[in-house]
Structure formats: C-alpha cells, structure tokens
Amino acid sequence: MQTCNLSKHDEITLLHYYQYTTLVRALLYLGRPREALSLAERMAVLLQEEGGIGQQIEVFILQALCCHCLN
C-alpha cells in the first residue's frame, strides 16, 4: 500500500480501477473493513456513472465482503 502511491482519500478514477480494487482487498486483509467499505462505496458511485457491469459486480462483491467482515 505504501509503494503504490494511492490513498483511500484520493479521487477515484477508472484509470486506476484495478489498483483501487486491490487497495480494498488489502484493507480487508489488514483487518480494516470500515476503511475498505468506504472506498468500495466511493468506487460504486463512480462505476454507476462511468463503469461497466462487470466492474460494478466486482465492487458489489467487495462491498458484501466488507459488510461480512464488519459483522
């Protein structure tokens, strides 16, 4: 996470979609599901406007994993 120069606070763009989905997964792995969910929710908003259905499904699955980790 430290070497990718991405932050959960950055403006999300489709150009870095794969890096941000990896960041969500890394946050989950590190036991930080609230932060991961916040990022995934921001990604979902962007993808509703600009993304493809496959990307939307992937982010919805990540959101579900985040919610599962919070319970």
ABEGO torsion letter per residue (X at the ends): XAAAGBBAABBBBAAAAAAAAAAAAAAAAAGBAAAAAAAAAAAAAAAAAABBAAAAAAAAAAAAAAAAAAX
